Amino acid sequence: MNTQTKESQNNFIHMVFFWLKDTSHKQVDAFKNRTISFLDQVKSIASYHVGIPATTDRPIIERSYTVALVVTFKDKKEHDIYQEHEAHKHFIDDCQHLWDSVKVFDTNK
């Protein structure tokens, strides 16, 4: 029997949720583009997803954030490279005035 696994081969996942001050469509799109631009510069990233809350509607779903970022890495070492990368630092310095709040969740196997 051929068994496939749905589990990611990446061992470290970094999730960031942003609550932007300006939630207009134009500002959200600009923020997403800036985020993608910096992510594309970081070689230690295995994969990433930048998105907005889905239109799912169940009481348990948290939809108050404006933009979510999910980044996967091979391991914590690759994540640490990302944290110190100049593009990441520049993104924070350049964009932190755009958000009211940020929450970060990191997981590993």
C-alpha positions in Angstrom: 0.0 0.0 0.0 1.3 3.5 -0.9 0.8 5.8 2.0 1.3 9.6 1.6 1.7 12.0 4.4 0.2 15.5 4.5 2.6 16.6 7.2 5.0 19.3 6.1 8.7 18.3 5.8 9.5 21.7 7.2 10.2 21.6 10.9 9.7 25.2 11.9 6.6 27.4 11.2 6.5 31.2 12.0 3.1 32.8 11.9 2.6 36.5 12.2 -0.8 38.3 12.4 -1.0 42.0 11.8 -3.7 44.5 12.8 -3.2 47.4 10.5 -4.2 51.0 11.3 -5.5 51.6 7.8 -7.6 48.6 6.6 -8.6 50.1 3.3 -8.2 47.7 0.3 -5.5 49.9 -1.2 -3.4 49.9 2.0 -3.9 46.2 2.7 -2.7 45.4 -0.9 0.3 47.7 -0.5 1.2 46.1 2.8 0.9 42.6 1.3 3.1 43.5 -1.6 5.8 45.0 0.7 5.7 41.8 2.8 6.1 39.6 -0.3 8.9 41.8 -1.6 11.0 41.3 1.6 10.2 37.6 1.9 11.5 37.0 -1.7 14.9 38.3 -0.6 15.4 35.7 2.2 16.9 32.4 1.0 16.4 30.5 4.3 12.6 30.5 3.8 11.2 27.2 2.6 7.7 28.6 1.8 5.4 31.4 2.7 1.8 32.5 2.5 0.6 36.1 2.9 -3.2 36.4 3.2 -6.2 38.1 4.7 -9.0 36.5 6.8 -11.0 34.0 4.9 -14.8 34.5 4.6 -15.4 31.4 6.7 -18.0 32.2 9.4 -18.0 30.1 12.6 -17.9 31.4 16.1 -14.5 29.9 16.8 -12.7 31.6 13.9 -10.5 34.6 14.7 -11.0 37.1 11.9 -10.1 40.4 13.6 -6.6 40.6 12.1 -5.9 42.4 8.8 -3.0 40.4 7.3 -1.5 37.0 8.2 2.0 35.8 7.3 2.9 32.1 7.5 6.5 31.2 6.8 8.0 27.7 6.9 11.6 26.8 7.5 13.6 23.6 7.4 14.6 24.1 11.0 15.1 26.7 13.7 18.5 27.6 12.4 17.0 28.7 9.1 14.4 30.7 11.0 17.1 32.5 13.0 18.8 33.5 9.8 15.5 35.0 8.6 15.2 36.9 11.9 18.6 38.5 11.4 18.3 39.1 7.7 18.7 42.7 6.6 15.5 42.6 4.5 13.5 41.4 7.6 14.9 44.2 9.8 14.3 46.8 7.1 10.7 45.6 6.7 10.1 46.0 10.5 11.7 49.5 10.6 9.9 50.6 7.4 6.4 49.2 8.2 5.9 49.1 12.0 4.1 52.5 11.9 1.4 50.8 9.8 0.2 48.4 12.4 -1.6 48.7 15.8 -0.7 45.3 16.9 1.3 42.2 15.9 1.1 38.6 17.3 3.7 36.0 16.5 3.3 32.2 16.9 6.3 29.9 16.3 6.0 26.1 16.2 8.4 23.3 15.7 8.3 19.5 15.7 
